[in-house]
């Protein structure tokens, strides 16, 4: 067994339903059999045994979430000491980690990133995970803090919007069961997941689908159900993050506001369109909004639209490629952009000239946030219109969809006029939903198929 990967078996349908209920209640965590056998001798108190189980659960959950969200398989995770404070004090946490290290389940080492020190945690030889019912403490305590950025008005108003969400728990349970079933039975005839597709595109191994990794999708749902979780904005890109942005999109169909289902508004080909505005390239802009850019990339690479989007992002947000580059797809797009859109190519190359290609992605995220968060979302909240952002998209009440679309369009049209001095607005995609309680579970999009 590889380091960092806990052996896992797929649960039965009944066990999936039971697991869903236990996770939302915080009553049960999954721990290695070896650790469960060790708990009675580790501490004579219920709370002492729960602390050790919860420390493992937190580390395991953070690594599992990293594995699910990252393009690359992550076997380690930097976890700051403050993450453990909701379980116990510093001395008790250190004692728990030493016990896990003594059992051969954990390795902890110092890690520095951007001048900040945090411990790097790596799990080993966990074996089969089994349920452990907490005796006195609750797993909810790990995730249920409200650490909002109180200085940011958008974070404050977003918190108020999150508190208005109503979850159809029985429907969420069905959706979760369907997702697990899809992963469990996923074969070559079913499309790979988004992150697996990224790995395949990059020529990397997709790894084994694991219930161990899949469980982490319930954490944002748990936070929304308990009116908790963190609302904050990133420092460099100023993106807005909340439990709603981290929630798997399948569950959004089971969310309503005052009995009104959610609807979404987003911009077609948003990322290249925003780049066209910054580069002040009208030809590139028109091809983006009419989907001719992705069509050209599809023809150039002989791939589908989703893969074309991934290839474009690798070009736009990576470094300058050469003929001998590992990513020939990104190099091909670089040549295509240089040939058809020299103004945009020059803008991208100048943004990379100091060698730090990440600056362009940060600039793009900041521009996106200025439009959708500081612009559209701020006005919607100021007008007391319910809205939540998911980066370059917005979610609102179905009954307010037309109003949200109109306000979004006005902000984007103003941005086009400012950067390109033309009156051709971008194309918005709207998706109204029927009442969640009337939806059929088999109509939901799950992992690239319906």
N, C-alpha and C positions, 0 to 999 in steps of 0.2 A: 504493500500500500504506500502511495506517495505521501510525503509530508504535507500536512495542512488539509488533507482530505479525509473526512470521517466516513467510514464504511456506512452505507445506508441501504435500506430495503424499502420498496414501495409499499405503503399501507393499503389495507382494504378500503372499500368505499365507506364502510361504517367507521373505520378508524380515522378517515379523513374528516368526516363530519364531527366526530368526537374531538379531534385535534383542533378544528376550527373553533369550537365552543370553548375549549380549555385555554386556547391562546387569548381569545378576547376576554376571558374571565381572569387570566393571569394565574390560574391554579396549578398548571403543569408545565414543566420544561423537559427537554430531551437532553439526556446526559449519557456518557458511556456506561456500559454494564460494570466495568471495573470501578468507576467512580461511585456508582450506586452501592456496590458492595462495600466500599471503603467508608461511606458516610457514617454508619453507626459507631465505628471506632475512632473517627476523626473528631467528633464532638458529642458530648452527652446531652446537649441542648438542641431543641428544635431549630432555634434561630441560627445556631452555629452550623448545623447541617444545611440549612437553606442558603446561608451565605456562600458556602463552597459551591453548591449547585448553581447558584445565580451568577457567580463569577465565571464559571465555565460557560454558562448559557450566554452571557454578554459577549464573551470573546468569540464563541462559536457563531453567534448571530451576526456580529460585525464582519467576520470573515465570510460567512455565507452571503451576506448582502453585497459585499465587495465582489464576490464571484458572480452574482447574478447581474450586477450593474456594469461590471468592467468588460471591455472588449477582450482583455487578456485574463486568463485564469489567475486569480490571486490566491496565494497560499499563506500570505502573511497580512497583518493589518496593524497600522499604527493607531493605538488607542491611548488617548491622554488620560492621566490619572483622574481628572474631574469626572469622566464617564462612570467611574466606579463609586462615586460618592453617595449615590442613591441606594447602594447596597450596604455599605459599611464604612468605617473609618479607615485611615491609611494603614494602621498596623494590622487590622483584621484582613484587609485586602491583600497585604503582603504575605500574610500567613497562608491565605487561600492559594495564592499563586505558587508559593513554595511547595505546597502539598501537590498541586497539579504537576509541577516540575518533577517532584520526587516520584510520582506515579508514571512519569514518562509521557505525559499527555501534552505538555506545554514547554515551550522555550521562549524566554523573554530577553530582549536585548535593547540597548539604547539606540535611538534613532533621532537624527536631526534633519529638519526640513525647513527651509527659509528661516533658519536661526532659532526655531522652536524645538524644544526637546520633548520627545514622547517615546513611550515604550513600544517596541515592535513585538507583536505576539504571533507565535506560530504553533499550531496544533499538530500533534503526531499520534499515530497509532491509536486512534480513538475507538476503533472497533465498532460494533453495532450500538447504535443509540437506542435507549429505552426511555419510556416516560417516567418521570419522577414527580409525584404530587407533593408540592410544597406544604410543609406542616404549619407554618406560622406566617411567613412572608408572602409577597405577591410579586410575580414577574412584571406586572404592570408598572411597578415603581421604577423600573429601569428606563422606561420609554415615556412616562407620562408627565414630564416636566413641561412648563410653559416658559421657555427662555427666549421670549421675543426681544427684538431690537426695539425697545421703547422709544428711542429717539427718532425713529423713522415713521412718518405718518402713514405711509402705505402699509407698513407692517402692522400698525395698529388697526387700520381699517380692514385689512385682510383677516386679522384675527376675529374681528366682529363678523365678517362674512362666514368664516369657517364655523363659528358657533351656531350659525343658522342652518347648517347642513343636516339633513335627516337621512339616515341610512336604513334601507330595507334589509335587515339582518338575515332573514330567511333567504332572500334573493342573493345576498352576498355569499351565503353558505353554498347555494347551488352553483354560483359562478366559480367559487374556489374549488368545489368538487369537480366541475367540468375542466378547469385549468389543470388540476392534478391528473385527471384522467387523460387529457390530451398529451401531457408530458409523458405519462406512463406508457401510453400506447403509440407514441410518436414513432413512425417508421419512415422509410425512404419515400413513401408515396405522399407524405404530408410535409408541407414546407417547413424549413428550419425556423427557429426563433430569430428575432432581430439581431441579437448579439452573436448567435451562432453563425448567422449569415455574414456578419462582419468578420468573424474569425475565418470562415471559409474563404471569403474574398481576399483576406490577407495571407492565405495559405497556411493558416494555423490550425491546430487540432481543435475540434469543438468540445472535446471532453465528454464525459458521461453526464446525461441529465440526472439530477439528483433531487430527491425530496428534501434533502438537507439544505440545498440552496433555495429551493422553491418556497420553503416556509417563511422566508424573510419578506415575502410580498404582503404578509398579513400585518406587519408592524405599522405602516402608515394607516391602514384601515383601523387598527386598534387605537391609534392616536386620534383619528377623526371621531371614532365612536365615543371616546372619553373626553372630547374637547381639550386635547392636549397637543404636545409636539411643539417644535420650534418654528417660528416664522422669522426669517432673516434675509439679508441680502449679501451677496458675495462682494468682496472688497474691490476686485479688479473689474469684473464684468457687470457688477451691480444687478445681477439677476436675482429675482425673488424666489425664495425656496420656502416650502411649507409641506406638511404632510400630504396636501392635495397634489402638489407637483410630483411627489415621490410615489403617489398611488398608482398602481397598475391600471391602465386605461379601462380594462374590462369592468372594473368595479364602478366606474362613473355612471353606468346605466342604472345602478341601484341607488343612486343618490338623488334626492329631491330637495327643494326649498319651498317651504310653506305649501306642500302638495304639488308643486310645479316641477316637472322634470327639467333636467339640465339640457342646454343646447350649446354648441360650440361655434366659434368664429375664428378662422385663421387665414393666413395669406398664402396663396399658391406660390410655391418655389421661394419661400421666404428668404432663406439665407443668401442665395445668389442675387435675389432682387435687392436686398439691403446692400450687398457689395456693389451692385451697379449704381446705386444712389451715391455711395461714398466715393466711387471712382468717377462719378459724373459721366457715365458711358450710356448714352441713350440707346444705341443699337443693342448693347448687352441687356439693358433693362427691358426692351420690347420683346426680345427673345425669351427672357425669363418669364415674364407675365403670361406669355402665350405658350409656354411649355416647350418652346423650340430648342432651348438649351439642353434639357435632359433628353430630348429626342435625338439631338445630334450626338450626345455622349453615348446613348444606347446604340446608335448605328456604328459609332466609332469602335466601341468595345464589344458589341454583340451581346449585350446583357439586358436584363429587365430594368424597369424604372428605379426600383429600390436600390439595386446594385449601382446604377448610374449615379444616384444621389450620394451613396457612400464614397464612390470614386471621386466625385466632385469635391466632397468635404475633405478627403485626403489631400487633394491638390491644393485647395484653398487654404487649409489650416496646417499644412505641413511645410517642409523646407523646399528649397529649389532642387529639382530633380535633374539628373543627367541621363544619357543613353544607357549607362551601366547601373542605373538606380534599381534598387530591389523592387520597387513598385513601378512596373512598366505602365500600369493603367494610369497612375497619377502623372507620369511623364507624358503619356499620350494626350491627356487632357491639357496639360501645360502647353503642349505644342498646338493643340486645337484652339485654346484661348488666345495664345500669342498670334495665331494666324487670323482668327476671325474678330477678335476683340482686343486690339493692341492697347487701347486706352486702359482697359481693366488689367491686362497683363502687366503693364508698366506700373500701375498702382500697387498691385500685389507684390511685385519684385522690389519696389522701393520700400514697402512695409517690412520686407525681410532683410534689407540690405545690411543691417547691423548684426545679422546672424541669429537673432531671436525671433523665430517665426511665430511664437506664441502671442506676441504683441498684436498681431492682426486679429487673432481669434478674440482676444480681450477687447479690442476696439470694436469688433463686430457685435459682441455680446453687450457692450455698453451702449452702442447705437440702438440695438434691439430693445434694450431696457428703457432707453429714453423715449422710444416710440410707444411701446406697449404697456410699460409699467408707469413711468413718470408722466406719460401723455394720456393714453386711452384709459387705463385703469384708474388713474387719479381723477379724471373728469367723471367717470362712471360713479365712483364712490362719492365724489362731491355732489352728484345729482341724486344720491341715495338709490342708485341702481345696483342690484346685486351682480357681482362679477368676481371671478377668480382667474388669475393668469397661470398659464403653463408655458412660460418663456415666450414663444412667438404666437401663442394662441390664447383665446379667452373663453371662459365658460360662464354662462348666464342662465337666467330663467327662460324657458321656452316662450313664455308670454312677453318677454322683453327682448326677444331676439332681434327684431327689426330695429329697435332703438339702439341696441348695442352695435349692430352692423353699421348703422348710419353714422354713429359717433366714431367708430373705428375707421370707416372709410374717409371721414373728414380729416382725421389726423394723418392718415397715410397719403391722402391727396396733397395735403399741405407740405408734407415731406418731399414728395415728388416735385412739386412746384419750386420748392426751395433749392433742391439739389440739381434738377434738370431743366427747370423753367418750362415745363410742358404740363398739359392738363389731362394726361392719360393716367387714370388711377390704376393701382394694382388690382388684381382679381382676388376677391375674398371667397372663401369656401365656408358655407354654413351647414350645420348638421343638427337639425332639430330631432329630439327624441320623443317617443310616445311615453305615456305614463309608465314608470318602471314596474309597477305591480302588474301591468298587462303585458309585459314583454315575455317572449319565449326565450329560455336560456340558450337554445340552440341557434339563435340568430346572432349571438354576440361574436365579435371578431376575437379569436384567440390564437395568438402565435402565428399570424399570417394566413389563417384559413378560417372559414365560417362553418 
